[in-house]
């Protein structure tokens, strides 16, 4: 499984980006740069990633840096697989 591709797929689906995530790189900024990524979307995104990838995320594991870029989110998810 390619973790980055799966994270991009989930981002696109949860945030209703209509394919925009296909142009994202590891350096693409997320939090503060994508208006669709608000606090409710963060919760949905994490829940979807947990369900799809069989990971568990504790609230204490998450901070703003987790969602800074695509790369930071991919690394966060990969550490839990």
Chimera marker file (.cmm) of the C-alpha trace (Angstrom):
<marker_set name="trace">
<marker id="1" x="0.000" y="0.000" z="0.000" r="1" g="1" b="0" radius="0.5"/>
<marker id="2" x="1.216" y="3.486" z="-0.831" r="1" g="1" b="0" radius="0.5"/>
<marker id="3" x="0.472" y="5.552" z="2.277" r="1" g="1" b="0" radius="0.5"/>
<marker id="4" x="0.861" y="8.883" z="0.494" r="1" g="1" b="0" radius="0.5"/>
<marker id="5" x="-1.612" y="7.931" z="-2.248" r="1" g="1" b="0" radius="0.5"/>
<marker id="6" x="-4.137" y="6.727" z="0.320" r="1" g="1" b="0" radius="0.5"/>
<marker id="7" x="-3.795" y="9.907" z="2.403" r="1" g="1" b="0" radius="0.5"/>
<marker id="8" x="-4.287" y="12.021" z="-0.736" r="1" g="1" b="0" radius="0.5"/>
<marker id="9" x="-7.341" y="9.946" z="-1.685" r="1" g="1" b="0" radius="0.5"/>
<marker id="10" x="-8.870" y="10.442" z="1.765" r="1" g="1" b="0" radius="0.5"/>
<marker id="11" x="-8.064" y="14.178" z="1.738" r="1" g="1" b="0" radius="0.5"/>
<marker id="12" x="-9.751" y="14.539" z="-1.640" r="1" g="1" b="0" radius="0.5"/>
<marker id="13" x="-12.826" y="12.598" z="-0.531" r="1" g="1" b="0" radius="0.5"/>
<marker id="14" x="-13.304" y="14.084" z="2.944" r="1" g="1" b="0" radius="0.5"/>
<marker id="15" x="-12.636" y="17.680" z="1.864" r="1" g="1" b="0" radius="0.5"/>
<marker id="16" x="-14.592" y="17.345" z="-1.414" r="1" g="1" b="0" radius="0.5"/>
<marker id="17" x="-11.607" y="18.621" z="-3.399" r="1" g="1" b="0" radius="0.5"/>
<marker id="18" x="-12.850" y="17.159" z="-6.707" r="1" g="1" b="0" radius="0.5"/>
<marker id="19" x="-9.436" y="15.802" z="-7.673" r="1" g="1" b="0" radius="0.5"/>
<marker id="20" x="-7.370" y="18.807" z="-6.542" r="1" g="1" b="0" radius="0.5"/>
<marker id="21" x="-5.281" y="16.581" z="-4.275" r="1" g="1" b="0" radius="0.5"/>
<marker id="22" x="-3.753" y="14.948" z="-7.377" r="1" g="1" b="0" radius="0.5"/>
<marker id="23" x="-1.557" y="18.039" z="-7.690" r="1" g="1" b="0" radius="0.5"/>
<marker id="24" x="-0.449" y="17.983" z="-4.055" r="1" g="1" b="0" radius="0.5"/>
<marker id="25" x="3.153" y="17.160" z="-3.105" r="1" g="1" b="0" radius="0.5"/>
<marker id="26" x="4.719" y="16.385" z="0.273" r="1" g="1" b="0" radius="0.5"/>
<marker id="27" x="5.405" y="20.116" z="0.602" r="1" g="1" b="0" radius="0.5"/>
<marker id="28" x="1.808" y="21.214" z="-0.014" r="1" g="1" b="0" radius="0.5"/>
<marker id="29" x="0.570" y="23.179" z="2.987" r="1" g="1" b="0" radius="0.5"/>
<marker id="30" x="-2.689" y="21.980" z="4.519" r="1" g="1" b="0" radius="0.5"/>
<marker id="31" x="-3.790" y="23.684" z="7.738" r="1" g="1" b="0" radius="0.5"/>
<marker id="32" x="-4.453" y="27.342" z="7.007" r="1" g="1" b="0" radius="0.5"/>
<marker id="33" x="-3.876" y="26.869" z="3.272" r="1" g="1" b="0" radius="0.5"/>
<marker id="34" x="-6.902" y="24.761" z="2.354" r="1" g="1" b="0" radius="0.5"/>
<marker id="35" x="-10.127" y="26.457" z="3.467" r="1" g="1" b="0" radius="0.5"/>
<marker id="36" x="-11.992" y="23.142" z="3.492" r="1" g="1" b="0" radius="0.5"/>
<marker id="37" x="-9.705" y="21.834" z="6.256" r="1" g="1" b="0" radius="0.5"/>
<marker id="38" x="-11.459" y="23.181" z="9.331" r="1" g="1" b="0" radius="0.5"/>
<marker id="39" x="-11.739" y="21.610" z="12.781" r="1" g="1" b="0" radius="0.5"/>
<marker id="40" x="-14.700" y="19.423" z="11.832" r="1" g="1" b="0" radius="0.5"/>
<marker id="41" x="-12.909" y="18.226" z="8.698" r="1" g="1" b="0" radius="0.5"/>
<marker id="42" x="-9.864" y="17.288" z="10.799" r="1" g="1" b="0" radius="0.5"/>
<marker id="43" x="-12.035" y="15.004" z="12.936" r="1" g="1" b="0" radius="0.5"/>
<marker id="44" x="-13.643" y="13.396" z="9.872" r="1" g="1" b="0" radius="0.5"/>
<marker id="45" x="-10.263" y="13.027" z="8.186" r="1" g="1" b="0" radius="0.5"/>
<marker id="46" x="-8.745" y="11.268" z="11.191" r="1" g="1" b="0" radius="0.5"/>
<marker id="47" x="-11.759" y="8.986" z="11.603" r="1" g="1" b="0" radius="0.5"/>
<marker id="48" x="-11.668" y="8.035" z="7.925" r="1" g="1" b="0" radius="0.5"/>
<marker id="49" x="-7.919" y="7.341" z="8.035" r="1" g="1" b="0" radius="0.5"/>
<marker id="50" x="-8.399" y="5.182" z="11.142" r="1" g="1" b="0" radius="0.5"/>
<marker id="51" x="-11.156" y="3.165" z="9.451" r="1" g="1" b="0" radius="0.5"/>
<marker id="52" x="-9.432" y="2.770" z="6.077" r="1" g="1" b="0" radius="0.5"/>
<marker id="53" x="-5.939" y="2.034" z="7.327" r="1" g="1" b="0" radius="0.5"/>
<marker id="54" x="-6.710" y="0.270" z="10.590" r="1" g="1" b="0" radius="0.5"/>
<marker id="55" x="-4.747" y="2.743" z="12.689" r="1" g="1" b="0" radius="0.5"/>
<marker id="56" x="-5.524" y="4.257" z="16.075" r="1" g="1" b="0" radius="0.5"/>
<marker id="57" x="-4.948" y="7.930" z="16.810" r="1" g="1" b="0" radius="0.5"/>
<marker id="58" x="-5.008" y="9.272" z="20.360" r="1" g="1" b="0" radius="0.5"/>
<marker id="59" x="-6.072" y="12.889" z="20.829" r="1" g="1" b="0" radius="0.5"/>
<marker id="60" x="-2.787" y="13.571" z="22.607" r="1" g="1" b="0" radius="0.5"/>
<marker id="61" x="-0.829" y="12.516" z="19.504" r="1" g="1" b="0" radius="0.5"/>
<marker id="62" x="-2.244" y="15.340" z="17.400" r="1" g="1" b="0" radius="0.5"/>
<marker id="63" x="-1.115" y="18.928" z="17.161" r="1" g="1" b="0" radius="0.5"/>
<marker id="64" x="-1.002" y="21.582" z="14.464" r="1" g="1" b="0" radius="0.5"/>
<marker id="65" x="2.249" y="20.252" z="13.031" r="1" g="1" b="0" radius="0.5"/>
<marker id="66" x="0.494" y="16.984" z="12.117" r="1" g="1" b="0" radius="0.5"/>
<marker id="67" x="-1.542" y="18.870" z="9.509" r="1" g="1" b="0" radius="0.5"/>
<marker id="68" x="1.126" y="21.382" z="8.443" r="1" g="1" b="0" radius="0.5"/>
<marker id="69" x="1.859" y="19.709" z="5.101" r="1" g="1" b="0" radius="0.5"/>
<marker id="70" x="0.906" y="16.621" z="3.136" r="1" g="1" b="0" radius="0.5"/>
<marker id="71" x="4.280" y="15.148" z="4.101" r="1" g="1" b="0" radius="0.5"/>
<marker id="72" x="3.788" y="15.686" z="7.831" r="1" g="1" b="0" radius="0.5"/>
<marker id="73" x="0.364" y="14.027" z="7.654" r="1" g="1" b="0" radius="0.5"/>
<marker id="74" x="1.697" y="11.102" z="5.583" r="1" g="1" b="0" radius="0.5"/>
<marker id="75" x="4.580" y="10.594" z="8.051" r="1" g="1" b="0" radius="0.5"/>
<marker id="76" x="2.135" y="10.731" z="10.983" r="1" g="1" b="0" radius="0.5"/>
<marker id="77" x="-0.057" y="8.051" z="9.391" r="1" g="1" b="0" radius="0.5"/>
<marker id="78" x="2.905" y="5.878" z="8.310" r="1" g="1" b="0" radius="0.5"/>
<marker id="79" x="4.222" y="5.798" z="11.889" r="1" g="1" b="0" radius="0.5"/>
<marker id="80" x="0.942" y="4.250" z="13.008" r="1" g="1" b="0" radius="0.5"/>
<marker id="81" x="0.671" y="1.529" z="10.382" r="1" g="1" b="0" radius="0.5"/>
<link id1="1" id2="2" r="1" g="1" b="0" radius="0.2"/>
<link id1="2" id2="3" r="1" g="1" b="0" radius="0.2"/>
<link id1="3" id2="4" r="1" g="1" b="0" radius="0.2"/>
<link id1="4" id2="5" r="1" g="1" b="0" radius="0.2"/>
<link id1="5" id2="6" r="1" g="1" b="0" radius="0.2"/>
<link id1="6" id2="7" r="1" g="1" b="0" radius="0.2"/>
<link id1="7" id2="8" r="1" g="1" b="0" radius="0.2"/>
<link id1="8" id2="9" r="1" g="1" b="0" radius="0.2"/>
<link id1="9" id2="10" r="1" g="1" b="0" radius="0.2"/>
<link id1="10" id2="11" r="1" g="1" b="0" radius="0.2"/>
<link id1="11" id2="12" r="1" g="1" b="0" radius="0.2"/>
<link id1="12" id2="13" r="1" g="1" b="0" radius="0.2"/>
<link id1="13" id2="14" r="1" g="1" b="0" radius="0.2"/>
<link id1="14" id2="15" r="1" g="1" b="0" radius="0.2"/>
<link id1="15" id2="16" r="1" g="1" b="0" radius="0.2"/>
<link id1="16" id2="17" r="1" g="1" b="0" radius="0.2"/>
<link id1="17" id2="18" r="1" g="1" b="0" radius="0.2"/>
<link id1="18" id2="19" r="1" g="1" b="0" radius="0.2"/>
<link id1="19" id2="20" r="1" g="1" b="0" radius="0.2"/>
<link id1="20" id2="21" r="1" g="1" b="0" radius="0.2"/>
<link id1="21" id2="22" r="1" g="1" b="0" radius="0.2"/>
<link id1="22" id2="23" r="1" g="1" b="0" radius="0.2"/>
<link id1="23" id2="24" r="1" g="1" b="0" radius="0.2"/>
<link id1="24" id2="25" r="1" g="1" b="0" radius="0.2"/>
<link id1="25" id2="26" r="1" g="1" b="0" radius="0.2"/>
<link id1="26" id2="27" r="1" g="1" b="0" radius="0.2"/>
<link id1="27" id2="28" r="1" g="1" b="0" radius="0.2"/>
<link id1="28" id2="29" r="1" g="1" b="0" radius="0.2"/>
<link id1="29" id2="30" r="1" g="1" b="0" radius="0.2"/>
<link id1="30" id2="31" r="1" g="1" b="0" radius="0.2"/>
<link id1="31" id2="32" r="1" g="1" b="0" radius="0.2"/>
<link id1="32" id2="33" r="1" g="1" b="0" radius="0.2"/>
<link id1="33" id2="34" r="1" g="1" b="0" radius="0.2"/>
<link id1="34" id2="35" r="1" g="1" b="0" radius="0.2"/>
<link id1="35" id2="36" r="1" g="1" b="0" radius="0.2"/>
<link id1="36" id2="37" r="1" g="1" b="0" radius="0.2"/>
<link id1="37" id2="38" r="1" g="1" b="0" radius="0.2"/>
<link id1="38" id2="39" r="1" g="1" b="0" radius="0.2"/>
<link id1="39" id2="40" r="1" g="1" b="0" radius="0.2"/>
<link id1="40" id2="41" r="1" g="1" b="0" radius="0.2"/>
<link id1="41" id2="42" r="1" g="1" b="0" radius="0.2"/>
<link id1="42" id2="43" r="1" g="1" b="0" radius="0.2"/>
<link id1="43" id2="44" r="1" g="1" b="0" radius="0.2"/>
<link id1="44" id2="45" r="1" g="1" b="0" radius="0.2"/>
<link id1="45" id2="46" r="1" g="1" b="0" radius="0.2"/>
<link id1="46" id2="47" r="1" g="1" b="0" radius="0.2"/>
<link id1="47" id2="48" r="1" g="1" b="0" radius="0.2"/>
<link id1="48" id2="49" r="1" g="1" b="0" radius="0.2"/>
<link id1="49" id2="50" r="1" g="1" b="0" radius="0.2"/>
<link id1="50" id2="51" r="1" g="1" b="0" radius="0.2"/>
<link id1="51" id2="52" r="1" g="1" b="0" radius="0.2"/>
<link id1="52" id2="53" r="1" g="1" b="0" radius="0.2"/>
<link id1="53" id2="54" r="1" g="1" b="0" radius="0.2"/>
<link id1="54" id2="55" r="1" g="1" b="0" radius="0.2"/>
<link id1="55" id2="56" r="1" g="1" b="0" radius="0.2"/>
<link id1="56" id2="57" r="1" g="1" b="0" radius="0.2"/>
<link id1="57" id2="58" r="1" g="1" b="0" radius="0.2"/>
<link id1="58" id2="59" r="1" g="1" b="0" radius="0.2"/>
<link id1="59" id2="60" r="1" g="1" b="0" radius="0.2"/>
<link id1="60" id2="61" r="1" g="1" b="0" radius="0.2"/>
<link id1="61" id2="62" r="1" g="1" b="0" radius="0.2"/>
<link id1="62" id2="63" r="1" g="1" b="0" radius="0.2"/>
<link id1="63" id2="64" r="1" g="1" b="0" radius="0.2"/>
<link id1="64" id2="65" r="1" g="1" b="0" radius="0.2"/>
<link id1="65" id2="66" r="1" g="1" b="0" radius="0.2"/>
<link id1="66" id2="67" r="1" g="1" b="0" radius="0.2"/>
<link id1="67" id2="68" r="1" g="1" b="0" radius="0.2"/>
<link id1="68" id2="69" r="1" g="1" b="0" radius="0.2"/>
<link id1="69" id2="70" r="1" g="1" b="0" radius="0.2"/>
<link id1="70" id2="71" r="1" g="1" b="0" radius="0.2"/>
<link id1="71" id2="72" r="1" g="1" b="0" radius="0.2"/>
<link id1="72" id2="73" r="1" g="1" b="0" radius="0.2"/>
<link id1="73" id2="74" r="1" g="1" b="0" radius="0.2"/>
<link id1="74" id2="75" r="1" g="1" b="0" radius="0.2"/>
<link id1="75" id2="76" r="1" g="1" b="0" radius="0.2"/>
<link id1="76" id2="77" r="1" g="1" b="0" radius="0.2"/>
<link id1="77" id2="78" r="1" g="1" b="0" radius="0.2"/>
<link id1="78" id2="79" r="1" g="1" b="0" radius="0.2"/>
<link id1="79" id2="80" r="1" g="1" b="0" radius="0.2"/>
<link id1="80" id2="81" r="1" g="1" b="0" radius="0.2"/>
</marker_set>
